Amino acid sequence: QVQLVESGGGLVQPGGSLRLSCAASGSIFSINAMGWYRQAPGKQRELVATITSVGNTNYVDSVKGRFTISRDNPKNTVYLQMNSLKPEDTAVYYCNADLISRSYYRSTYWGQGTQVTVSS
């Protein structure tokens, strides 16, 4: 059993900041890439940022220069620092992990999602 638990969402004014966290726990052998996705009402889920096990990162153009993804490998945790938030960043944010379980089964796991609302 593997679980991804997100935290850190909430309501923030435009221009503000939030930091999301996502901790993976359970029967984990190793974690490859981790990432953050988001889904706004009426829209498809989109990739926000990813980070490999060695720290290589990738961002969607709309968040470059404002968001920073990082991870703490010993803690199996990925973070998303979001600065200069805009109303269009409002969405449910999901974390994602490509990992290998202790039974050597590779799969992709998702968190339950955390709401981020940017509004004055």
MIMAR-719301 format. One line per 8 residues: number of its first residue (from 0); their letters; for each residue x negated, y negated, z of N, C-alpha, C. Coordinates in Angstrom, 1 decimal. Each point is the difference from the previous one (the first is absolute). Example, Ala and Ser with C-alpha at 12.3 -4.5 7.8 and 13.67 -1.06 7.14 Angstrom:
! MIMAR-719301
0	AS	-13.2 5.7 7.8 0.9 -1.2 0.0 -0.9 -1.2 0.0 ~ 0.4 -1.1 -0.7 -0.9 -1.1 0.0 0.8 -1.1 0.8
This chain:
! MIMAR-719301
0	QVQLVESG	-0.8 1.2 0.0 0.8 -1.2 0.0 -0.9 -1.2 0.0 ~ 0.3 -1.0 -0.9 -0.7 -1.2 -0.1 1.0 -1.2 0.1 ~ -0.3 -1.0 0.8 0.9 -1.2 0.1 -0.8 -1.2 -0.3 ~ 0.6 -1.0 -0.7 -0.5 -1.3 -0.2 0.9 -1.0 0.7 ~ -0.5 -0.8 0.9 0.9 -0.9 0.8 -0.5 -1.4 -0.3 ~ 0.9 -0.9 -0.5 -0.4 -1.4 -0.3 0.5 -0.9 1.2 ~ -0.7 -1.1 0.1 0.4 -1.0 0.9 -0.4 -1.4 -0.5 ~ 0.5 -1.0 0.6 -0.5 -1.4 -0.3 0.9 -0.8 -0.9
8	GGLVQPGG	1.1 0.5 -0.4 0.9 -0.8 -0.9 0.8 -1.0 0.9 ~ 0.7 -0.9 -0.7 0.8 -1.0 0.7 0.4 -1.1 -0.9 ~ 0.5 -1.1 0.7 0.4 -1.2 -0.7 -1.1 -1.0 0.2 ~ -0.4 -0.7 -1.1 -1.0 -1.0 0.0 0.3 -1.1 -1.0 ~ -0.4 -1.2 0.3 0.3 -1.1 -0.8 -1.0 0.0 -1.2 ~ 0.4 -0.7 -1.1 -0.9 -0.1 -1.2 -1.3 -0.6 0.4 ~ -1.1 0.6 -0.5 -1.4 -0.5 0.4 -0.5 0.7 1.2 ~ 0.8 0.8 0.7 -0.4 0.7 1.2 -0.8 1.3 -0.3
16	SLRLSCAA	-0.3 0.7 1.1 -0.8 1.3 -0.2 0.7 1.1 0.8 ~ -0.3 1.2 -0.4 0.4 1.2 0.7 -1.1 1.1 -0.3 ~ -0.1 0.9 1.0 -0.9 1.1 -0.2 0.7 1.3 0.2 ~ 0.1 0.8 -1.0 0.6 1.3 0.1 -1.0 1.1 0.3 ~ 0.4 1.0 0.8 -0.8 1.1 0.3 0.7 1.3 -0.4 ~ -0.7 1.0 -0.3 0.5 1.3 -0.3 -0.9 1.1 0.5 ~ 0.4 0.8 1.0 -0.8 1.0 0.6 0.5 1.4 -0.5 ~ -0.9 0.8 -0.5 0.3 1.4 -0.4 -0.4 0.9 1.2
24	SGSIFSIN	0.9 1.0 0.3 -0.3 0.9 1.0 0.5 1.4 -0.3 ~ -0.5 1.0 0.7 0.5 1.3 -0.2 -1.2 0.9 -0.5 ~ 0.4 1.0 -0.8 -0.9 1.0 -0.5 -0.8 -0.5 -1.2 ~ -1.0 -0.8 0.2 -0.7 -0.7 -1.1 -1.4 0.5 0.0 ~ -0.5 0.4 -1.2 -1.4 0.4 -0.2 -0.8 -1.2 -0.5 ~ 0.5 -0.7 -1.0 -0.6 -1.2 -0.5 1.0 -0.8 -0.8 ~ -0.3 -1.3 -0.1 0.9 -0.9 -0.7 -0.8 -0.7 -1.1 ~ 0.5 0.1 -1.2 -0.6 -0.6 -1.2 0.5 -1.5 0.0
32	AMGWYRQA	0.7 -0.3 -1.1 0.5 -1.4 -0.1 1.2 -0.3 0.9 ~ 0.0 -1.2 0.5 1.2 -0.5 0.7 0.5 -1.3 -0.7 ~ 1.3 -0.3 0.2 0.5 -1.2 -0.7 1.2 -0.5 0.6 ~ 0.4 -1.2 -0.5 1.2 -0.6 0.4 0.8 -0.3 -1.3 ~ 1.3 0.3 0.2 1.0 -0.3 -1.1 1.1 -0.8 0.6 ~ 0.8 -0.7 -0.8 1.1 -0.7 0.5 1.2 0.1 -1.0 ~ 1.2 -0.2 0.6 1.2 0.1 -0.8 1.0 -1.1 0.4 ~ 0.2 -0.9 -0.9 1.0 -1.1 0.3 1.4 0.5 -0.4
40	PGKQRELV	1.0 -0.7 0.5 1.4 0.4 -0.3 0.2 -0.1 -1.5 ~ 0.5 1.1 -0.6 0.4 0.0 -1.4 -1.2 0.2 -0.9 ~ -1.2 0.3 0.6 -1.2 0.1 -0.9 -0.6 1.4 0.3 ~ -0.9 0.4 -0.9 -0.7 1.3 0.2 -1.2 -0.2 0.9 ~ -0.3 1.1 0.7 -1.2 0.0 0.9 -1.2 -0.3 -0.9 ~ -0.9 -0.9 0.5 -1.2 -0.4 -0.7 -1.2 0.1 0.9 ~ -1.1 0.3 -0.6 -1.3 0.1 0.7 -0.5 -1.4 0.4 ~ -0.4 -0.1 1.2 -0.6 -1.3 0.5 -1.5 0.1 0.1
48	ATITSVGN	-0.5 1.0 0.6 -1.5 0.2 0.2 -0.3 1.4 0.3 ~ -1.2 0.4 -0.4 -0.5 1.3 0.4 -1.5 -0.1 0.4 ~ -0.4 1.0 0.8 -1.4 0.1 0.5 -0.4 1.4 0.0 ~ -1.2 0.3 -0.5 -0.5 1.3 0.0 -0.7 0.3 1.3 ~ -0.4 1.3 0.1 -0.7 0.4 1.3 -1.3 -0.7 0.2 ~ -0.6 -0.5 -1.1 -1.3 -0.8 0.2 0.2 -1.5 -0.1 ~ 1.2 -0.4 0.0 0.3 -1.5 0.1 0.2 -0.7 -1.3 ~ 0.1 0.7 -1.1 0.3 -0.7 -1.3 1.5 -0.4 0.0
56	TNYVDSVK	0.3 -1.3 -0.4 1.3 -0.5 0.1 0.6 -0.4 -1.3 ~ 1.3 -0.1 -0.1 0.7 -0.4 -1.2 1.3 -0.7 0.4 ~ 0.3 -1.1 -0.7 1.2 -0.8 0.4 0.8 -0.3 -1.2 ~ 1.3 -0.2 0.2 0.9 -0.5 -1.1 -0.4 -1.5 -0.1 ~ 0.1 -0.5 -1.2 -0.4 -1.4 -0.3 0.7 -1.0 0.9 ~ 1.2 0.2 0.3 0.8 -1.0 0.8 -0.4 -0.2 1.4 ~ -0.9 0.9 0.6 -0.4 -0.1 1.3 -1.5 -0.2 0.1 ~ -0.7 0.0 -1.1 -1.5 -0.2 0.1 -0.3 -1.4 0.6
64	GRFTISRD	-1.0 0.0 0.9 -0.4 -1.2 0.7 0.8 -0.3 1.2 ~ 1.2 0.7 0.2 0.8 -0.3 1.2 0.1 1.2 0.9 ~ 0.0 1.2 -0.6 0.1 1.3 0.8 -1.4 0.7 0.1 ~ -0.2 0.6 1.1 -1.3 0.8 0.1 0.4 1.4 0.6 ~ -0.4 1.1 -0.7 0.2 1.3 0.5 -1.3 0.5 0.7 ~ 0.1 0.7 1.1 -1.2 0.6 0.6 0.5 1.3 0.7 ~ -1.0 0.7 0.5 0.3 1.3 0.7 -1.0 0.3 1.0 ~ 0.4 0.7 1.0 -0.8 0.5 1.1 0.0 1.5 -0.1
72	NPKNTVYL	-1.0 0.6 -0.6 0.0 1.4 -0.3 0.1 0.9 1.3 ~ -0.8 -0.3 1.0 0.2 0.9 1.2 1.4 -0.1 0.6 ~ 0.7 -1.1 -0.2 1.3 -0.1 0.6 1.1 0.4 -1.1 ~ -0.4 0.4 -1.2 1.0 0.3 -1.0 1.0 -1.1 -0.2 ~ -0.4 -1.2 0.0 0.9 -1.1 0.0 -0.4 -1.0 -1.2 ~ 1.0 -0.5 -0.7 -0.2 -1.0 -1.0 0.8 -1.2 0.4 ~ -0.6 -1.2 -0.4 0.6 -1.3 0.4 0.2 -0.8 -1.3 ~ 1.0 -0.9 0.1 0.2 -1.0 -1.0 0.1 -1.4 0.6
80	QMNSLKPE	-1.0 -0.8 -0.2 0.0 -1.4 0.5 0.7 -0.8 -1.1 ~ 1.1 -0.7 0.4 0.7 -0.8 -1.0 0.0 -1.4 0.4 ~ -0.6 -0.8 -0.8 -0.1 -1.5 0.3 0.7 -0.8 -1.1 ~ 0.3 -1.2 0.2 0.7 -0.9 -0.9 1.2 0.7 -0.6 ~ 0.8 0.5 0.9 1.2 0.8 -0.5 1.0 -0.9 -0.7 ~ 0.6 0.6 -1.0 1.0 -0.7 -0.8 1.4 0.7 0.1 ~ 1.1 -0.7 -0.2 1.3 0.7 0.0 0.0 1.2 -0.9 ~ -0.7 0.0 -1.1 0.1 1.1 -0.9 -0.8 1.3 0.5
88	DTAVYYCN	-0.7 -0.2 1.2 -0.6 1.1 0.6 1.0 0.8 0.9 ~ 1.2 -0.5 0.1 1.0 0.7 0.8 0.3 1.3 -0.6 ~ -0.1 1.1 0.9 0.2 1.3 -0.5 -0.1 1.0 1.2 ~ 0.3 1.2 -0.3 -0.4 1.1 1.0 -1.3 0.5 -0.5 ~ -1.0 0.1 0.9 -1.4 0.4 -0.3 -0.2 1.4 0.5 ~ -0.5 0.8 -0.9 -0.2 1.5 0.3 -1.5 0.3 -0.1 ~ -0.5 0.7 1.0 -1.4 0.5 -0.2 0.0 1.4 -0.6 ~ -1.1 0.4 -0.5 -0.1 1.2 -0.8 -1.4 0.6 0.2
96	ADLISRSY	-0.1 1.3 0.1 -1.3 0.6 0.2 -0.1 1.3 -0.9 ~ -1.1 0.1 -0.7 -0.3 1.2 -0.7 -1.0 0.8 0.8 ~ 0.5 1.1 0.6 -0.8 0.6 1.0 0.0 1.6 -0.1 ~ -1.0 0.6 0.6 -0.1 1.4 0.1 0.3 0.5 1.4 ~ 0.9 0.9 0.2 0.4 0.5 1.3 -1.0 1.0 0.5 ~ 0.1 0.4 1.2 -0.9 1.0 0.6 0.1 1.3 -0.6 ~ 1.2 0.2 -0.7 0.1 1.3 -0.8 -0.4 -0.2 -1.4 ~ -0.8 -1.1 -0.3 -0.6 -0.3 -1.2 1.1 -0.2 -1.2
104	YRSTYWGQ	1.1 -0.5 0.4 1.0 -0.3 -0.9 0.0 -1.5 -0.3 ~ -0.1 -0.4 -1.3 -0.1 -1.4 -0.3 1.3 -0.6 -0.4 ~ 0.4 -1.1 0.5 1.3 -0.6 -0.3 0.0 -1.5 0.3 ~ 1.0 -0.6 -0.4 0.2 -1.5 0.2 1.1 -0.1 1.1 ~ -0.3 -0.8 1.0 1.0 -0.3 1.0 0.4 -1.5 0.1 ~ 1.2 -0.2 0.5 0.5 -1.4 0.0 0.4 -0.3 1.5 ~ -0.1 -1.3 0.3 0.6 -0.4 1.2 1.4 -0.4 -0.1 ~ 0.7 -0.4 1.1 1.4 -0.2 -0.1 0.3 -1.4 -0.5
112	GTQVTVSS	-0.9 -0.9 0.0 0.2 -1.3 -0.5 0.1 -1.0 1.1 ~ -0.4 -1.3 -0.3 0.1 -1.1 1.0 0.5 -1.2 -0.8 ~ 1.0 -0.7 0.6 0.5 -1.2 -0.7 -0.8 -1.2 0.2 ~ -0.3 -0.7 -1.1 -0.7 -1.3 0.0 0.9 -1.0 -0.6 ~ 0.4 -1.0 0.7 0.8 -1.1 -0.5 -0.7 -1.3 0.1 ~ -0.1 -0.7 -1.1 -0.6 -1.3 0.0 1.0 -1.0 -0.3 ~ 0.4 -0.8 1.0 1.1 -1.0 -0.2 -0.2 -1.1 1.0 ~ 0.5 -1.2 -0.4 0.0 -1.1 0.9 1.3 -0.2 0.7
